[in-house]
Every structure is written in C-alpha cells, then in structure tokens.
Amino acid sequence: MTAVLTAVTEDDVRTALGSVVDPELDEPITDLGFVRSVAVDGGTVEVHLRLPTSFCAPNFAWLMVSDARDAVAGVPGVGRVVLELDDHSDSDLINAGLAADAGYRGTFGHEAEESLDELRATFQRKAHTAAMERALTALLRAEPVRTEADLGEVTLADLPAGPTTEALLRRRATLGLPVDGRAPVLVDAAGRRPDRAEVPLAVRKARSVRISIDGNAHFCRGLLATRYPGAEDDQFPRADDRPLLPVLVQEVSS
C-alpha cells in the first residue's frame, strides 16, 4: 500500500510552536510575538524567530530555538525543518549549530555550560512557584475570610476549577509533585511544606517570583514592539491562567 502523506499547514506549525514556552518568561513564544514568520512548502517548513533584543542570553535563546525546532519536527507530515533566529548577536552561530544538529555544547564549545538541564529545571521551578502564588492569591480574593497564615493548610481540592488551577497542576506534574486533591498547595519544588510560622514569608517569596516573571514578560513584549514596529499585532493577550493580580499589602503592627 502507498503511504498517504499528511498535508502540513501553517496552522499546524503555529499550533506546535504554541507549545514552546520562553524559559524565562513562562509564556508561549506565539503569544509573545517571537514567531516572525512561518512558510510551508510541502513537507519543508521554514520558521524565523525573533527576540526583544540582540543580546538576549545565548543559553536562553538556544533553549527556545531548539525546543521550537523539535516541536515543528514533530508535526505529522513535516520532513525538513529550517529554523533560524534573526537579528541576534549569536544568530550565525546558533543557526549553524541547529542546521548541523550540533547541540548546545557542540555549538558554543568551551563557552557552553556543562549542561542546560539545570537551567531548564531552574525555570521550571520558578514557573511552578509563580503558578502556585497565582492560585493561592486567587483563592484569597474569592474567599476573603482566609488569611495568608491559613494558606499552609490549603489543598488542591480547595482550589476552584479553572485555568489558574489547571496551570498549577501542569507545572506540578512537570516537577513530579502530587496532583491529587489531598496534596498541599504551598510547597517548594521538592514538595516540602513550610512551618505554619513561615507560611506568610513563603507566600511573599512566591509572590516576588511571580511579579518578577510577569514584569519581565510585560517588559519584553514592549521591547519587541519597539524593536519591530507592528510586532504587537502578533502578540496575544495574557492567558487566562495568569490574571494581573495586584500585590497584596498588609499592615505590619509595630
């Protein structure tokens, strides 16, 4: 029997790229406007990516472009992927390394870190912390009778259904943390719960991580639109799992 080839469409490719998350900003590169162009010619796909500045960290850039290449290569019907990063200080090096399938260390040589695994794990831990804070802060908004001191006893079953909780569950699964309803929400990346006296501080630390990630993402969106006029038309509003929650300020008695 003759195999039936799957016709690849631009929508297929962009959907695949939507699964690629900027490691530092914890948002899909399609939402951020980092996908400059997609061209499909039969089984050959050419994708160009862009970043807010020419000096974004090379290791961050490599994580993004290599993940994007792998995502596109996994689309049924794709036979060849040409993926290039435009206008970066290391574009030539990165693009040549991708084309040769040289890997990070093979591309950057002695300048490369021993491994990108720990860098990726660091970003995954931060993404979990931010998602956890969003879920807990949303719970405080919905149930004002609760206080920060009570959050150490909150379990996953206490969280309302919706995109914010779903995002937290995905990030917990990535880290291998339990996702059953009895599991406590306020834990670190290793699943450790803070003592009751440490709960308010743990929540504040988590909030600082979330604010940092959200602030960087907002800043980078603006930088991209400044660097590439019209790029804002390629950006999508922030996902429903990360509403812009104001900072909670509580009075501290003297």
ABEGO torsion letter per residue (X at the ends): XBBBBBBBBAAAAAAAAAABBBAAAGBBAAAAGABABBBBBEABBBBBBBBABAABBAAAAAAAAAAAAAAAAABBGBABBBBBBBGBAAAAAAAAAAAAGAEAAAAAEAABBABAAAAAAAAAAAAAAAAAAAAAAAAAAABAABBAAAAAABBAAABBBEAAAAAAAAAAAAAGBBABAABBABBBAAGBBBBAAAAAAAAAAAAAAAAAAAAAAAAAAAAAAAABBGAAAABBBBBAABBBBBBBBBBBBX
